[in-house]
């Protein structure tokens, strides 16, 4: 399950660095639908793991937004420094 959590974090980071919030909401909706189906089939333990992965998608999304912001500011400050 650790690899799934890492992949969810990375998927959130990529989504945050490229797409807007609307795409995050669509991705979360799909993940929640899948976790609901998995919870019905596998039980409460699997459902709790998938909800934990939803949290990591959101944390990854915030990390992606932060990373994009840092890169944009670094590019802007570099241009201003050389001028």
C-alpha positions as CSV (number, residue, x, y, z in Angstrom):
1,X,0.0,0.0,0.0
2,X,3.0,2.3,0.4
3,X,3.6,2.4,-3.3
4,X,0.0,3.3,-3.9
5,X,0.3,6.2,-1.5
6,X,3.5,7.4,-3.2
7,X,1.9,7.2,-6.6
8,X,-1.1,9.2,-5.4
9,X,1.2,11.9,-4.0
10,X,3.1,12.1,-7.3
11,X,-0.2,12.2,-9.3
12,X,-1.4,15.0,-7.1
13,X,1.9,16.9,-7.5
14,X,1.8,16.6,-11.3
15,X,-1.9,17.7,-11.3
16,X,-1.1,20.6,-9.1
17,X,1.9,21.8,-11.2
18,X,0.0,21.6,-14.5
19,X,-3.8,21.8,-14.1
20,X,-6.2,24.0,-12.1
21,X,-8.5,23.2,-9.2
22,X,-11.3,22.0,-11.4
23,X,-9.1,19.1,-12.6
24,X,-8.3,18.2,-9.0
25,X,-12.0,18.1,-8.2
26,X,-12.7,15.7,-11.1
27,X,-9.8,13.5,-10.1
28,X,-11.0,13.4,-6.4
29,X,-14.5,12.5,-7.6
30,X,-13.2,9.6,-9.6
31,X,-11.0,8.4,-6.7
32,X,-13.9,8.7,-4.2
33,X,-16.2,6.7,-6.6
34,X,-13.5,4.0,-6.9
35,X,-12.9,3.9,-3.1
36,X,-16.6,3.6,-2.5
37,X,-16.8,0.6,-4.9
38,X,-13.7,-0.9,-3.3
39,X,-15.1,-0.4,0.2
40,X,-18.3,-2.2,-0.8
41,X,-16.4,-5.1,-2.3
42,X,-13.3,-5.5,0.0
43,X,-14.5,-4.0,3.3
44,X,-13.7,-1.2,5.7
45,X,-9.9,-1.6,5.7
46,X,-9.5,-1.1,2.0
47,X,-11.9,1.8,2.1
48,X,-9.8,3.6,4.8
49,X,-6.6,3.0,2.7
50,X,-8.2,4.6,-0.3
51,X,-9.4,7.6,1.7
52,X,-5.9,8.0,3.0
53,X,-4.7,8.0,-0.6
54,X,-7.2,10.8,-1.4
55,X,-5.6,12.9,1.3
56,X,-2.2,12.2,-0.2
57,X,-3.5,13.3,-3.7
58,X,-4.5,16.6,-2.1
59,X,-1.2,17.0,-0.3
60,X,0.6,16.3,-3.6
61,X,-1.6,18.8,-5.3
62,X,-0.6,21.5,-2.8
63,X,3.1,20.5,-3.2
64,X,2.7,20.8,-7.0
65,X,1.2,24.3,-6.7
66,X,4.1,25.3,-4.4
67,X,6.7,23.8,-6.7
68,X,5.2,25.7,-9.7
69,X,5.2,28.9,-7.7
70,X,8.8,28.5,-6.6
71,X,9.9,27.8,-10.2
72,X,8.0,30.8,-11.5
73,X,9.4,33.1,-8.9
74,X,12.9,31.8,-9.6
75,X,12.5,32.5,-13.3
76,X,11.2,36.0,-12.6
77,X,14.0,36.9,-10.2
78,X,16.6,35.6,-12.5
79,X,15.4,37.8,-15.3
80,X,15.2,40.8,-13.0
81,X,18.7,40.1,-11.6
82,X,20.3,40.1,-15.0
83,X,18.6,43.3,-16.1
